[in-house]
Amino acid sequence: MYPNKPDARFDDDYYCIKHLPLIKSRMGGALKYYTIDKGLADRDGRRAGAYVAMCHLLCDSLDECRSAFGPHAHEIDEDIRNFTDVTPI
């Protein structure tokens, strides 16, 4: 989850086209699918809501998710700076 903040930088295209496919490619078959929730913009084009975006990674079990994600966590974390200045929680 990426908390919203004033003037948050978040490149939706990079997130959807590169970052999440990176996660999928690293986790392989353990990741059954993922979903993306993106914040809406207000009438002035500013992001509204508590979060800029969040994703849901769906695996058969928490252990399977940890085993598949863990070895690639550093690479995935390093990619975050390519699309946002927001620290995910």
GIGIZI-V736217 format. One record per backbone hydrogen bond with DSSP energy under -1.0 kcal/mol. CO is the residue of the C=O (numbers start at 1). NH is the residue of the N-H. If there is no record, write none. Layout:
CO_NH, CO_NH
This chain:
1_89, 2_52, 5_8, 9_85, 10_12, 11_15, 12_16, 13_17, 14_18, 14_19, 15_20, 18_22, 19_23, 20_24, 21_25, 22_26, 23_27, 24_28, 27_30, 28_31, 33_58, 35_56, 37_54, 40_48, 42_45, 46_42, 50_4, 52_39, 53_2, 54_37, 56_35, 58_32, 58_33, 61_65, 62_66, 63_67, 64_68, 65_69, 66_70, 69_72, 70_73, 72_76, 73_77, 74_78, 75_79, 79_82, 80_83, 80_84, 83_11
